[in-house]
Amino acid sequence: MAIRTGTQKRREDILSLLKTGTWTITRLAEELETSASTIRRDLRDLAEAGEVIRTIGGATAAGFVEPPLGQRMETNAEAKDAIVTRALSHLTDASVRTIFLDAGSTTVRLAERIRDRGDLTVVTRGLEIALALAHPMGPKVVMVGGEVSTLSHGTTGALSDHALGRIHVDVAFLGADAVDPHTGLGEPTLDEARTKELISERARSVVVLADSSKSGREVAAWAPMPPGWIHIDEHASHEYG
């Protein structure tokens, strides 16, 4: 009976942690001070009961979804404005002519600040960004096709990969669900991670715009970043690699 009670409590703790987002098996084991094999067994049983959704190397709570873009636009607004102000310093060099703007709430704010930069060409996979920049005095806008995410309003998939593999940009401004100085950028799906990885390979420099709440998060998939990539949060700029 005592073992059963301990198992039940541990699984309740697992569900509580997963309500905050995706966690890896390793991190759950460390947090709950148990073995990875025990966590795997718990996740298997919880998944069979429909209480969790398994991801690569971990799980998330059933019913947990990333907030939609409109909601995220209003979250941490002051931090995002500080990030965008720092990001603009990467657009002062006259050699920067073509940039990539990722889909996301912070990159939308950056787009709003460069609406009159007719000297730029902006490649984007974000619908809101393309619309914000599409005016007579604005940059030349190139919209990357693909399957549209209902949450980020960004394109991914085979068509997107095909286009991104054939372009080159001076600076790629990327968003992220998670940031790790060693692992790179974390995303909720493999398609999203692949998109980040592809464009980072086609950019002279990579600048990640993500507030400090994105550090240390656990997500389903990761995209490695090239040496010298920069992460801008609301406090400072950090160069890695």
Protein Blocks (a to p, Z undefined) as FASTA:
>chain_A
ZZmmmmmmmmmmmmmmmmnoccdfklmmmmnopafklmmmmmmmmmmnopaccdehiacd
ehiacddfklmmmgoklmmmmmmmmmmmmmmpmklmbdcddedjklmmmmmmmmmmmkbc
cddfbfklmmmmmcfklccddddeddddfklopaedjklmmmmmmcccfbdcdddfbdcf
knopadfbfklmmmmmmmmmmcfbdcddddfklgopacfbdcdddehiacddfkbccdeZ
Z
